[in-house]
Amino acid sequence: MTSLIFKVNDKIPKELDLIQEEEGLGNRTSTLTFLVKYYFLTKKSSLDQSIQIMDKLLDRIDMSKLPSAKEQLKDI
């Protein structure tokens, strides 16, 4: 595994900690990894591919067999 060491503005570690807390991530490394993956996911081509994959998955679901939202949430 490669290590990255670089100097950043004092505000950046605080922002990383905020993202880590809000997203429920384990540490700053996982937070940085999350941000990199989020960046590539939100790029136009990656997002288009993700949408196509989700469309294919939705085509495989038989909506008539899914319980209603009310039934799915009754245990909560």
Stockholm file with secondary structure:
# STOCKHOLM 1.0

chainA/1-76         MTSLIFKVNDKIPKELDLIQEEEGLGNRTSTLTFLVKYYFLTKKSSLDQSIQIMDKLLDRIDMSKLPSAKEQLKDI
#=GR chainA/1-76 SS CCCCCCCCCTHHHHHHHHHHHHHTCSSHHHHHHHHHHHHHHHSHHHHHHHHHHHHHHHHTSCGGGSCCHHHHTTTC
#=GC SS_cons        CCCCCCCCCTHHHHHHHHHHHHHTCSSHHHHHHHHHHHHHHHSHHHHHHHHHHHHHHHHTSCGGGSCCHHHHTTTC
//
